[in-house]
Amino acid sequence: MILTVKNMVCPRCIMAVEELLQSKNISVKSISLGKVETEGEIDAETMAELDRLLRELGFEIVRDHNDAVVEQIKAKVIEMARAGGEEKLSTELASSLGMDYSQVSRIFTAHEGRSIEKFYIAHKIERVKELLEYNELSVKEIAYRLGYSSVAHLSRQFKQTTGVTPTEYKQSSIKRKPLTDV
């Protein structure tokens, strides 16, 4: 049985969901961001309890097809934003979801009220904030690591999104957002 789980955005989320499933003696075949495949079917009573327990942890079982597609998009976009790299967002999403990008984009925008690109940029900026707070990399190194064409491009996008430059951010007391709130 395949379950789509909303708000699974990091490895710790995967661990929390996996521990919950194990505590309920539900055998997991595979688990990844937003997706769980169990060994067998889950009866209605167990599913209701599982849904309640997941909600207590900030997760939710997705039952609607479009909601499931949106959660898959979010998981892939967050993964791409954190990794950086050169792959094209539209191509990667269409390939990983097995759908035409225009359809993927329409579903996401209708559901979230913003484009996939804006969601992607917001997550890249949160990743930049995280790397700035670690104070281990220069802005130039962060730009390179996250696939920006230049430091100027990163700085411009950062300022448009946050209202401050990366340097001003490092000197401020502005706090990062949890990934579920981006």
TIVO-2410 file (N, C-alpha, C; in nm, 3 decimals):
# residues 182
REC num residu      c1      c2      c3 atome chaine
REC   1      M   0.085  -0.117   0.000     N      A
REC   1      M   0.000   0.000   0.000    CA      A
REC   1      M   0.090   0.124   0.000     C      A
REC   2      I   0.054   0.222  -0.081     N      A
REC   2      I   0.132   0.345  -0.086    CA      A
REC   2      I   0.053   0.458  -0.020     C      A
REC   3      L   0.119   0.526   0.074     N      A
REC   3      L   0.060   0.640   0.144    CA      A
REC   3      L   0.139   0.765   0.107     C      A
REC   4      T   0.067   0.872   0.081     N      A
REC   4      T   0.131   1.002   0.063    CA      A
REC   4      T   0.111   1.078   0.193     C      A
REC   5      V   0.222   1.128   0.249     N      A
REC   5      V   0.217   1.193   0.379    CA      A
REC   5      V   0.260   1.338   0.365     C      A
REC   6      K   0.171   1.427   0.405     N      A
REC   6      K   0.196   1.571   0.395    CA      A
REC   6      K   0.291   1.617   0.505     C      A
REC   7      N   0.376   1.715   0.472     N      A
REC   7      N   0.470   1.781   0.563    CA      A
REC   7      N   0.594   1.699   0.596     C      A
REC   8      M   0.622   1.594   0.520     N      A
REC   8      M   0.749   1.522   0.537    CA      A
REC   8      M   0.851   1.599   0.453     C      A
REC   9      V   0.938   1.675   0.518     N      A
REC   9      V   1.026   1.765   0.444    CA      A
REC   9      V   1.175   1.745   0.474     C      A
REC  10      C   1.209   1.648   0.558     N      A
REC  10      C   1.350   1.632   0.592    CA      A
REC  10      C   1.375   1.488   0.639     C      A
REC  11      P   1.501   1.450   0.649     N      A
REC  11      P   1.532   1.315   0.697    CA      A
REC  11      P   1.475   1.284   0.836     C      A
REC  12      R   1.470   1.383   0.923     N      A
REC  12      R   1.413   1.359   1.057    CA      A
REC  12      R   1.264   1.328   1.048     C      A
REC  13      C   1.197   1.391   0.951     N      A
REC  13      C   1.055   1.361   0.930    CA      A
REC  13      C   1.038   1.215   0.890     C      A
REC  14      I   1.124   1.169   0.802     N      A
REC  14      I   1.120   1.029   0.759    CA      A
REC  14      I   1.138   0.938   0.880     C      A
REC  15      M   1.236   0.970   0.965     N      A
REC  15      M   1.261   0.889   1.084    CA      A
REC  15      M   1.140   0.888   1.177     C      A
REC  16      A   1.078   1.004   1.197     N      A
REC  16      A   0.963   1.012   1.287    CA      A
REC  16      A   0.847   0.929   1.236     C      A
REC  17      V   0.820   0.938   1.106     N      A
REC  17      V   0.709   0.861   1.048    CA      A
REC  17      V   0.742   0.712   1.053     C      A
REC  18      E   0.865   0.678   1.021     N      A
REC  18      E   0.904   0.537   1.024    CA      A
REC  18      E   0.893   0.479   1.165     C      A
REC  19      E   0.937   0.554   1.266     N      A
REC  19      E   0.924   0.507   1.405    CA      A
REC  19      E   0.778   0.488   1.445     C      A
REC  20      L   0.692   0.581   1.402     N      A
REC  20      L   0.549   0.568   1.433    CA      A
REC  20      L   0.492   0.442   1.369     C      A
REC  21      L   0.524   0.419   1.243     N      A
REC  21      L   0.474   0.300   1.174    CA      A
REC  21      L   0.525   0.172   1.242     C      A
REC  22      Q   0.652   0.171   1.281     N      A
REC  22      Q   0.707   0.054   1.350    CA      A
REC  22      Q   0.638   0.032   1.484     C      A
REC  23      S   0.605   0.140   1.553     N      A
REC  23      S   0.537   0.126   1.683    CA      A
REC  23      S   0.398   0.067   1.668     C      A
REC  24      K   0.341   0.080   1.549     N      A
REC  24      K   0.209   0.024   1.520    CA      A
REC  24      K   0.219  -0.109   1.446     C      A
REC  25      N   0.342  -0.164   1.443     N      A
REC  25      N   0.368  -0.292   1.375    CA      A
REC  25      N   0.327  -0.291   1.228     C      A
REC  26      I   0.348  -0.178   1.164     N      A
REC  26      I   0.322  -0.167   1.020    CA      A
REC  26      I   0.457  -0.180   0.951     C      A
REC  27      S   0.470  -0.283   0.870     N      A
REC  27      S   0.595  -0.311   0.803    CA      A
REC  27      S   0.613  -0.218   0.682     C      A
REC  28      V   0.727  -0.151   0.678     N      A
REC  28      V   0.756  -0.054   0.574    CA      A
REC  28      V   0.846  -0.115   0.468     C      A
REC  29      K   0.801  -0.110   0.343     N      A
REC  29      K   0.882  -0.157   0.231    CA      A
REC  29      K   0.981  -0.049   0.189     C      A
REC  30      S   0.932   0.076   0.179     N      A
REC  30      S   1.020   0.188   0.147    CA      A
REC  30      S   0.958   0.317   0.201     C      A
REC  31      I   1.045   0.415   0.226     N      A
REC  31      I   0.997   0.543   0.276    CA      A
REC  31      I   1.089   0.652   0.221     C      A
REC  32      S   1.028   0.760   0.177     N      A
REC  32      S   1.102   0.875   0.126    CA      A
REC  32      S   1.021   1.000   0.159     C      A
REC  33      L   1.071   1.116   0.123     N      A
REC  33      L   0.998   1.240   0.152    CA      A
REC  33      L   0.858   1.233   0.093     C      A
REC  34      G   0.759   1.237   0.180     N      A
REC  34      G   0.620   1.242   0.136    CA      A
REC  34      G   0.559   1.111   0.093     C      A
REC  35      K   0.633   1.002   0.099     N      A
REC  35      K   0.580   0.877   0.045    CA      A
REC  35      K   0.623   0.759   0.130     C      A
REC  36      V   0.525   0.671   0.161     N      A
REC  36      V   0.552   0.550   0.237    CA      A
REC  36      V   0.488   0.434   0.163     C      A
REC  37      E   0.566   0.328   0.145     N      A
REC  37      E   0.510   0.206   0.088    CA      A
REC  37      E   0.517   0.098   0.196     C      A
REC  38      T   0.400   0.045   0.231     N      A
REC  38      T   0.394  -0.059   0.335    CA      A
REC  38      T   0.394  -0.196   0.269     C      A
REC  39      E   0.427  -0.297   0.348     N      A
REC  39      E   0.431  -0.435   0.297    CA      A
REC  39      E   0.292  -0.485   0.257     C      A
REC  40      G   0.192  -0.446   0.333     N      A
REC  40      G   0.058  -0.494   0.305    CA      A
REC  40      G  -0.043  -0.381   0.320     C      A
REC  41      E  -0.168  -0.417   0.312     N      A
REC  41      E  -0.276  -0.319   0.329    CA      A
REC  41      E  -0.291  -0.284   0.477     C      A
REC  42      I  -0.349  -0.169   0.503     N      A
REC  42      I  -0.375  -0.124   0.640    CA      A
REC  42      I  -0.526  -0.115   0.656     C      A
REC  43      D  -0.579  -0.181   0.758     N      A
REC  43      D  -0.725  -0.179   0.778    CA      A
REC  43      D  -0.773  -0.040   0.818     C      A
REC  44      A  -0.903  -0.016   0.801     N      A
REC  44      A  -0.962   0.117   0.822    CA      A
REC  44      A  -0.939   0.169   0.964     C      A
REC  45      E  -0.954   0.082   1.063     N      A
REC  45      E  -0.937   0.124   1.202    CA      A
REC  45      E  -0.792   0.167   1.229     C      A
REC  46      T  -0.697   0.089   1.184     N      A
REC  46      T  -0.555   0.123   1.201    CA      A
REC  46      T  -0.521   0.251   1.125     C      A
REC  47      M  -0.580   0.265   1.005     N      A
REC  47      M  -0.555   0.384   0.923    CA      A
REC  47      M  -0.605   0.510   0.994     C      A
REC  48      A  -0.721   0.500   1.056     N      A
REC  48      A  -0.776   0.615   1.129    CA      A
REC  48      A  -0.686   0.653   1.247     C      A
REC  49      E  -0.637   0.552   1.320     N      A
REC  49      E  -0.548   0.579   1.432    CA      A
REC  49      E  -0.414   0.635   1.382     C      A
REC  50      L  -0.364   0.579   1.274     N      A
REC  50      L  -0.239   0.626   1.215    CA      A
REC  50      L  -0.252   0.772   1.171     C      A
REC  51      D  -0.363   0.805   1.109     N      A
REC  51      D  -0.387   0.943   1.066    CA      A
REC  51      D  -0.389   1.038   1.187     C      A
REC  52      R  -0.455   0.997   1.294     N      A
REC  52      R  -0.462   1.079   1.416    CA      A
REC  52      R  -0.322   1.100   1.475     C      A
REC  53      L  -0.244   0.993   1.484     N      A
REC  53      L  -0.110   1.002   1.541    CA      A
REC  53      L  -0.016   1.085   1.453     C      A
REC  54      L  -0.028   1.071   1.323     N      A
REC  54      L   0.053   1.151   1.232    CA      A
REC  54      L   0.019   1.299   1.246     C      A
REC  55      R  -0.110   1.331   1.261     N      A
REC  55      R  -0.151   1.471   1.279    CA      A
REC  55      R  -0.091   1.529   1.407     C      A
REC  56      E  -0.083   1.448   1.511     N      A
REC  56      E  -0.022   1.495   1.636    CA      A
REC  56      E   0.125   1.532   1.617     C      A
REC  57      L   0.189   1.468   1.521     N      A
REC  57      L   0.330   1.496   1.492    CA      A
REC  57      L   0.347   1.604   1.384     C      A
REC  58      G   0.234   1.655   1.333     N      A
REC  58      G   0.241   1.760   1.231    CA      A
REC  58      G   0.235   1.708   1.088     C      A
REC  59      F   0.202   1.581   1.072     N      A
REC  59      F   0.190   1.521   0.939    CA      A
REC  59      F   0.043   1.494   0.910     C      A
REC  60      E   0.017   1.449   0.789     N      A
REC  60      E  -0.121   1.419   0.752    CA      A
REC  60      E  -0.120   1.325   0.633     C      A
REC  61      I  -0.207   1.226   0.634     N      A
REC  61      I  -0.220   1.136   0.520    CA      A
REC  61      I  -0.302   1.209   0.413     C      A
REC  62      V  -0.250   1.209   0.292     N      A
REC  62      V  -0.317   1.277   0.180    CA      A
REC  62      V  -0.404   1.175   0.108     C      A
REC  63      R  -0.529   1.210   0.088     N      A
REC  63      R  -0.622   1.116   0.026    CA      A
REC  63      R  -0.662   1.157  -0.117     C      A
REC  64      D  -0.660   1.285  -0.146     N      A
REC  64      D  -0.700   1.337  -0.278    CA      A
REC  64      D  -0.582   1.325  -0.375     C      A
REC  65      H  -0.609   1.289  -0.500     N      A
REC  65      H  -0.502   1.271  -0.600    CA      A
REC  65      H  -0.421   1.399  -0.620     C      A
REC  66      N  -0.488   1.512  -0.638     N      A
REC  66      N  -0.415   1.637  -0.661    CA      A
REC  66      N  -0.333   1.677  -0.539     C      A
REC  67      D  -0.386   1.653  -0.418     N      A
REC  67      D  -0.310   1.679  -0.297    CA      A
REC  67      D  -0.183   1.593  -0.295     C      A
REC  68      A  -0.197   1.468  -0.338     N      A
REC  68      A  -0.082   1.378  -0.342    CA      A
REC  68      A   0.022   1.428  -0.442     C      A
REC  69      V  -0.023   1.474  -0.557     N      A
REC  69      V   0.069   1.528  -0.658    CA      A
REC  69      V   0.141   1.650  -0.602     C      A
REC  70      V   0.069   1.739  -0.534     N      A
REC  70      V   0.130   1.859  -0.476    CA      A
REC  70      V   0.234   1.820  -0.372     C      A
REC  71      E   0.207   1.723  -0.290     N      A
REC  71      E   0.305   1.679  -0.190    CA      A
REC  71      E   0.429   1.619  -0.255     C      A
REC  72      Q   0.411   1.546  -0.365     N      A
REC  72      Q   0.526   1.493  -0.438    CA      A
REC  72      Q   0.608   1.607  -0.496     C      A
REC  73      I   0.540   1.707  -0.551     N      A
REC  73      I   0.610   1.824  -0.606    CA      A
REC  73      I   0.690   1.893  -0.496     C      A
REC  74      K   0.626   1.918  -0.383     N      A
REC  74      K   0.694   1.985  -0.272    CA      A
REC  74      K   0.817   1.908  -0.228     C      A
REC  75      A   0.804   1.778  -0.212     N      A
REC  75      A   0.918   1.697  -0.168    CA      A
REC  75      A   1.033   1.707  -0.268     C      A
REC  76      K   1.003   1.698  -0.397     N      A
REC  76      K   1.108   1.705  -0.499    CA      A
REC  76      K   1.171   1.844  -0.504     C      A
REC  77      V   1.088   1.948  -0.496     N      A
REC  77      V   1.140   2.085  -0.501    CA      A
REC  77      V   1.229   2.113  -0.381     C      A
REC  78      I   1.188   2.071  -0.263     N      A
REC  78      I   1.269   2.092  -0.142    CA      A
REC  78      I   1.401   2.017  -0.155     C      A
REC  79      E   1.397   1.895  -0.204     N      A
REC  79      E   1.519   1.818  -0.226    CA      A
REC  79      E   1.612   1.891  -0.323     C      A
REC  80      M   1.558   1.941  -0.433     N      A
REC  80      M   1.639   2.012  -0.532    CA      A
REC  80      M   1.694   2.144  -0.477     C      A
REC  81      A   1.613   2.217  -0.401     N      A
REC  81      A   1.656   2.345  -0.346    CA      A
REC  81      A   1.770   2.325  -0.246     C      A
REC  82      R   1.765   2.220  -0.170     N      A
REC  82      R   1.868   2.196  -0.069    CA      A
REC  82      R   1.997   2.144  -0.132     C      A
REC  83      A   1.984   2.070  -0.242     N      A
REC  83      A   2.101   2.011  -0.306    CA      A
REC  83      A   2.172   2.109  -0.398     C      A
REC  84      G   2.097   2.205  -0.452     N      A
REC  84      G   2.156   2.293  -0.553    CA      A
REC  84      G   2.171   2.213  -0.681     C      A
REC  85      G   2.258   2.255  -0.767     N      A
REC  85      G   2.282   2.178  -0.887    CA      A
REC  85      G   2.231   2.247  -1.012     C      A
REC  86      E   2.253   2.180  -1.122     N      A
REC  86      E   2.227   2.240  -1.252    CA      A
REC  86      E   2.099   2.190  -1.319     C      A
REC  87      E   2.036   2.087  -1.266     N      A
REC  87      E   1.920   2.032  -1.335    CA      A
REC  87      E   1.808   2.135  -1.343     C      A
REC  88      K   1.734   2.129  -1.453     N      A
REC  88      K   1.626   2.225  -1.475    CA      A
REC  88      K   1.502   2.178  -1.398     C      A
REC  89      L   1.443   2.268  -1.322     N      A
REC  89      L   1.329   2.238  -1.236    CA      A
REC  89      L   1.215   2.171  -1.315     C      A
REC  90      S   1.175   2.232  -1.425     N      A
REC  90      S   1.061   2.178  -1.502    CA      A
REC  90      S   1.090   2.039  -1.554     C      A
REC  91      T   1.208   2.017  -1.607     N      A
REC  91      T   1.245   1.886  -1.661    CA      A
REC  91      T   1.249   1.781  -1.552     C      A
REC  92      E   1.310   1.815  -1.441     N      A
REC  92      E   1.325   1.721  -1.329    CA      A
REC  92      E   1.188   1.682  -1.271     C      A
REC  93      L   1.099   1.780  -1.253     N      A
REC  93      L   0.966   1.751  -1.199    CA      A
REC  93      L   0.884   1.666  -1.295     C      A
REC  94      A   0.884   1.704  -1.421     N      A
REC  94      A   0.807   1.627  -1.520    CA      A
REC  94      A   0.856   1.483  -1.524     C      A
REC  95      S   0.987   1.465  -1.520     N      A
REC  95      S   1.045   1.331  -1.524    CA      A
REC  95      S   1.012   1.251  -1.399     C      A
REC  96      S   1.030   1.311  -1.282     N      A
REC  96      S   1.009   1.237  -1.158    CA      A
REC  96      S   0.861   1.205  -1.132     C      A
REC  97      L   0.771   1.290  -1.183     N      A
REC  97      L   0.627   1.267  -1.162    CA      A
REC  97      L   0.562   1.192  -1.277     C      A
REC  98      G   0.633   1.184  -1.389     N      A
REC  98      G   0.576   1.117  -1.506    CA      A
REC  98      G   0.458   1.192  -1.564     C      A
REC  99      M   0.461   1.324  -1.555     N      A
REC  99      M   0.352   1.409  -1.604    CA      A
REC  99      M   0.411   1.524  -1.683     C      A
REC 100      D   0.330   1.583  -1.769     N      A
REC 100      D   0.370   1.702  -1.842    CA      A
REC 100      D   0.386   1.817  -1.743     C      A
REC 101      Y   0.493   1.897  -1.760     N      A
REC 101      Y   0.519   2.005  -1.664    CA      A
REC 101      Y   0.405   2.106  -1.657     C      A
REC 102      S   0.340   2.135  -1.768     N      A
REC 102      S   0.231   2.234  -1.764    CA      A
REC 102      S   0.117   2.183  -1.675     C      A
REC 103      Q   0.092   2.054  -1.678     N      A
REC 103      Q  -0.012   1.996  -1.591    CA      A
REC 103      Q   0.033   2.001  -1.444     C      A
REC 104      V   0.157   1.967  -1.420     N      A
REC 104      V   0.213   1.971  -1.284    CA      A
REC 104      V   0.203   2.113  -1.230     C      A
REC 105      S   0.243   2.210  -1.311     N      A
REC 105      S   0.241   2.351  -1.271    CA      A
REC 105      S   0.099   2.399  -1.242     C      A
REC 106      R   0.005   2.362  -1.327     N      A
REC 106      R  -0.136   2.402  -1.307    CA      A
REC 106      R  -0.191   2.348  -1.175     C      A
REC 107      I  -0.166   2.220  -1.148     N      A
REC 107      I  -0.215   2.158  -1.024    CA      A
REC 107      I  -0.155   2.229  -0.903     C      A
REC 108      F  -0.024   2.251  -0.906     N      A
REC 108      F   0.044   2.313  -0.793    CA      A
REC 108      F  -0.006   2.455  -0.769     C      A
REC 109      T  -0.014   2.535  -0.873     N      A
REC 109      T  -0.056   2.675  -0.860    CA      A
REC 109      T  -0.200   2.683  -0.809     C      A
REC 110      A  -0.287   2.597  -0.860     N      A
REC 110      A  -0.427   2.597  -0.815    CA      A
REC 110      A  -0.437   2.559  -0.667     C      A
REC 111      H  -0.355   2.468  -0.625     N      A
REC 111      H  -0.360   2.419  -0.487    CA      A
REC 111      H  -0.291   2.515  -0.390     C      A
REC 112      E  -0.176   2.571  -0.428     N      A
REC 112      E  -0.093   2.649  -0.337    CA      A
REC 112      E  -0.109   2.801  -0.351     C      A
REC 113      G  -0.164   2.847  -0.463     N      A
REC 113      G  -0.180   2.991  -0.484    CA      A
REC 113      G  -0.051   3.063  -0.519     C      A
REC 114      R   0.052   2.989  -0.556     N      A
REC 114      R   0.179   3.045  -0.604    CA      A
REC 114      R   0.242   2.944  -0.697     C      A
REC 115      S   0.334   2.992  -0.778     N      A
REC 115      S   0.397   2.904  -0.877    CA      A
REC 115      S   0.500   2.813  -0.812     C      A
REC 116      I   0.533   2.707  -0.883     N      A
REC 116      I   0.638   2.617  -0.837    CA      A
REC 116      I   0.769   2.692  -0.826     C      A
REC 117      E   0.794   2.781  -0.922     N      A
REC 117      E   0.919   2.856  -0.923    CA      A
REC 117      E   0.933   2.943  -0.797     C      A
REC 118      K   0.824   3.007  -0.756     N      A
REC 118      K   0.828   3.090  -0.634    CA      A
REC 118      K   0.851   3.002  -0.511     C      A
REC 119      F   0.788   2.886  -0.509     N      A
REC 119      F   0.808   2.792  -0.399    CA      A
REC 119      F   0.954   2.747  -0.395     C      A
REC 120      Y   1.010   2.718  -0.512     N      A
REC 120      Y   1.150   2.675  -0.524    CA      A
REC 120      Y   1.245   2.785  -0.475     C      A
REC 121      I   1.222   2.907  -0.519     N      A
REC 121      I   1.307   3.019  -0.478    CA      A
REC 121      I   1.300   3.038  -0.326     C      A
REC 122      A   1.180   3.031  -0.270     N      A
REC 122      A   1.164   3.047  -0.125    CA      A
REC 122      A   1.246   2.942  -0.050     C      A
REC 123      H   1.246   2.820  -0.100     N      A
REC 123      H   1.323   2.714  -0.033    CA      A
REC 123      H   1.473   2.730  -0.055     C      A
REC 124      K   1.512   2.777  -0.172     N      A
REC 124      K   1.655   2.803  -0.194    CA      A
REC 124      K   1.704   2.912  -0.099     C      A
REC 125      I   1.623   3.015  -0.081     N      A
REC 125      I   1.661   3.126   0.008    CA      A
REC 125      I   1.669   3.076   0.153     C      A
REC 126      E   1.579   2.989   0.195     N      A
REC 126      E   1.588   2.933   0.330    CA      A
REC 126      E   1.716   2.851   0.345     C      A
REC 127      R   1.755   2.783   0.239     N      A
REC 127      R   1.881   2.707   0.243    CA      A
REC 127      R   2.000   2.802   0.253     C      A
REC 128      V   1.994   2.913   0.178     N      A
REC 128      V   2.100   3.014   0.186    CA      A
REC 128      V   2.109   3.067   0.328     C      A
REC 129      K   1.995   3.099   0.390     N      A
REC 129      K   1.994   3.148   0.529    CA      A
REC 129      K   2.062   3.047   0.622     C      A
REC 130      E   2.028   2.921   0.603     N      A
REC 130      E   2.087   2.816   0.687    CA      A
REC 130      E   2.239   2.814   0.671     C      A
REC 131      L   2.286   2.817   0.547     N      A
REC 131      L   2.430   2.815   0.523    CA      A
REC 131      L   2.499   2.941   0.575     C      A
REC 132      L   2.432   3.055   0.565     N      A
REC 132      L   2.488   3.179   0.619    CA      A
REC 132      L   2.502   3.169   0.771     C      A
REC 133      E   2.404   3.109   0.837     N      A
REC 133      E   2.408   3.098   0.982    CA      A
REC 133      E   2.520   3.004   1.029     C      A
REC 134      Y   2.553   2.904   0.950     N      A
REC 134      Y   2.663   2.815   0.987    CA      A
REC 134      Y   2.797   2.888   0.983     C      A
REC 135      N   2.803   2.993   0.902     N      A
REC 135      N   2.922   3.078   0.892    CA      A
REC 135      N   3.047   2.999   0.851     C      A
REC 136      E   3.027   2.895   0.770     N      A
REC 136      E   3.139   2.813   0.724    CA      A
REC 136      E   3.177   2.844   0.579     C      A
REC 137      L   3.082   2.902   0.503     N      A
REC 137      L   3.104   2.930   0.361    CA      A
REC 137      L   3.086   3.077   0.334     C      A
REC 138      S   3.158   3.127   0.236     N      A
REC 138      S   3.137   3.266   0.192    CA      A
REC 138      S   3.011   3.270   0.105     C      A
REC 139      V   2.963   3.390   0.081     N      A
REC 139      V   2.846   3.407  -0.006    CA      A
REC 139      V   2.878   3.352  -0.145     C      A
REC 140      K   2.999   3.372  -0.190     N      A
REC 140      K   3.041   3.321  -0.320    CA      A
REC 140      K   3.034   3.168  -0.323     C      A
REC 141      E   3.082   3.103  -0.218     N      A
REC 141      E   3.078   2.957  -0.211    CA      A
REC 141      E   2.934   2.905  -0.203     C      A
REC 142      I   2.850   2.976  -0.131     N      A
REC 142      I   2.708   2.938  -0.121    CA      A
REC 142      I   2.643   2.950  -0.259     C      A
REC 143      A   2.670   3.060  -0.328     N      A
REC 143      A   2.614   3.080  -0.463    CA      A
REC 143      A   2.654   2.966  -0.554     C      A
REC 144      Y   2.780   2.928  -0.551     N      A
REC 144      Y   2.828   2.819  -0.635    CA      A
REC 144      Y   2.762   2.687  -0.595     C      A
REC 145      R   2.759   2.658  -0.467     N      A
REC 145      R   2.703   2.532  -0.417    CA      A
REC 145      R   2.555   2.516  -0.454     C      A
REC 146      L   2.480   2.625  -0.452     N      A
REC 146      L   2.336   2.617  -0.479    CA      A
REC 146      L   2.300   2.644  -0.625     C      A
REC 147      G   2.400   2.654  -0.711     N      A
REC 147      G   2.374   2.663  -0.854    CA      A
REC 147      G   2.336   2.801  -0.905     C      A
REC 148      Y   2.367   2.906  -0.830     N      A
REC 148      Y   2.342   3.041  -0.879    CA      A
REC 148      Y   2.446   3.077  -0.984     C      A
REC 149      S   2.408   3.157  -1.082     N      A
REC 149      S   2.500   3.195  -1.189    CA      A
REC 149      S   2.607   3.291  -1.140     C      A
REC 150      S   2.577   3.365  -1.032     N      A
REC 150      S   2.675   3.460  -0.977    CA      A
REC 150      S   2.633   3.500  -0.836     C      A
REC 151      V   2.726   3.563  -0.766     N      A
REC 151      V   2.696   3.616  -0.633    CA      A
REC 151      V   2.592   3.726  -0.645     C      A
REC 152      A   2.602   3.805  -0.751     N      A
REC 152      A   2.506   3.915  -0.772    CA      A
REC 152      A   2.365   3.859  -0.788     C      A
REC 153      H   2.351   3.748  -0.862     N      A
REC 153      H   2.218   3.687  -0.879    CA      A
REC 153      H   2.163   3.639  -0.745     C      A
REC 154      L   2.247   3.571  -0.667     N      A
REC 154      L   2.205   3.526  -0.534    CA      A
REC 154      L   2.165   3.645  -0.448     C      A
REC 155      S   2.248   3.747  -0.443     N      A
REC 155      S   2.220   3.864  -0.359    CA      A
REC 155      S   2.091   3.934  -0.400     C      A
REC 156      R   2.070   3.947  -0.530     N      A
REC 156      R   1.948   4.012  -0.581    CA      A
REC 156      R   1.823   3.932  -0.540     C      A
REC 157      Q   1.829   3.800  -0.562     N      A
REC 157      Q   1.715   3.715  -0.528    CA      A
REC 157      Q   1.692   3.713  -0.376     C      A
REC 158      F   1.800   3.710  -0.300     N      A
REC 158      F   1.791   3.709  -0.154    CA      A
REC 158      F   1.723   3.837  -0.105     C      A
REC 159      K   1.767   3.951  -0.159     N      A
REC 159      K   1.710   4.080  -0.116    CA      A
REC 159      K   1.563   4.092  -0.158     C      A
REC 160      Q   1.528   4.044  -0.279     N      A
REC 160      Q   1.388   4.048  -0.323    CA      A
REC 160      Q   1.300   3.965  -0.231     C      A
REC 161      T   1.353   3.854  -0.184     N      A
REC 161      T   1.274   3.762  -0.102    CA      A
REC 161      T   1.267   3.805   0.045     C      A
REC 162      T   1.380   3.851   0.099     N      A
REC 162      T   1.387   3.878   0.243    CA      A
REC 162      T   1.383   4.027   0.278     C      A
REC 163      G   1.418   4.111   0.182     N      A
REC 163      G   1.424   4.255   0.209    CA      A
REC 163      G   1.559   4.302   0.257     C      A
REC 164      V   1.653   4.209   0.275     N      A
REC 164      V   1.789   4.244   0.318    CA      A
REC 164      V   1.889   4.167   0.233     C      A
REC 165      T   2.012   4.214   0.230     N      A
REC 165      T   2.118   4.143   0.159    CA      A
REC 165      T   2.168   4.027   0.245     C      A
REC 166      P   2.242   3.933   0.186     N      A
REC 166      P   2.298   3.825   0.268    CA      A
REC 166      P   2.386   3.876   0.382     C      A
REC 167      T   2.465   3.978   0.357     N      A
REC 167      T   2.550   4.035   0.462    CA      A
REC 167      T   2.466   4.097   0.574     C      A
REC 168      E   2.362   4.172   0.536     N      A
REC 168      E   2.273   4.231   0.638    CA      A
REC 168      E   2.203   4.121   0.717     C      A
REC 169      Y   2.166   4.012   0.649     N      A
REC 169      Y   2.100   3.900   0.717    CA      A
REC 169      Y   2.193   3.841   0.824     C      A
REC 170      K   2.320   3.820   0.789     N      A
REC 170      K   2.415   3.763   0.884    CA      A
REC 170      K   2.430   3.851   1.008     C      A
REC 171      Q   2.415   3.983   0.992     N      A
REC 171      Q   2.432   4.077   1.103    CA      A
REC 171      Q   2.302   4.102   1.179     C      A
REC 172      S   2.191   4.049   1.129     N      A
REC 172      S   2.061   4.076   1.191    CA      A
REC 172      S   2.019   3.963   1.284     C      A
REC 173      S   1.903   3.981   1.343     N      A
REC 173      S   1.846   3.877   1.429    CA      A
REC 173      S   1.726   3.811   1.363     C      A
REC 174      I   1.715   3.824   1.232     N      A
REC 174      I   1.606   3.760   1.157    CA      A
REC 174      I   1.621   3.610   1.171     C      A
REC 175      K   1.512   3.541   1.193     N      A
REC 175      K   1.515   3.397   1.211    CA      A
REC 175      K   1.464   3.324   1.087     C      A
REC 176      R   1.518   3.205   1.066     N      A
REC 176      R   1.471   3.120   0.956    CA      A
REC 176      R   1.333   3.066   0.989     C      A
REC 177      K   1.263   3.022   0.884     N      A
REC 177      K   1.132   2.962   0.900    CA      A
REC 177      K   1.145   2.810   0.896     C      A
REC 178      P   1.058   2.739   0.965     N      A
REC 178      P   1.055   2.594   0.946    CA      A
REC 178      P   1.017   2.566   0.800     C      A
REC 179      L   1.069   2.456   0.744     N      A
REC 179      L   1.043   2.427   0.603    CA      A
REC 179      L   0.895   2.413   0.572     C      A
REC 180      T   0.816   2.369   0.669     N      A
REC 180      T   0.673   2.354   0.644    CA      A
REC 180      T   0.602   2.489   0.631     C      A
REC 181      D   0.668   2.596   0.673     N      A
REC 181      D   0.607   2.730   0.666    CA      A
REC 181      D   0.657   2.814   0.549     C      A
REC 182      V   0.749   2.760   0.470     N      A
REC 182      V   0.806   2.837   0.360    CA      A
REC 182      V   0.710   2.837   0.242     C      A
***
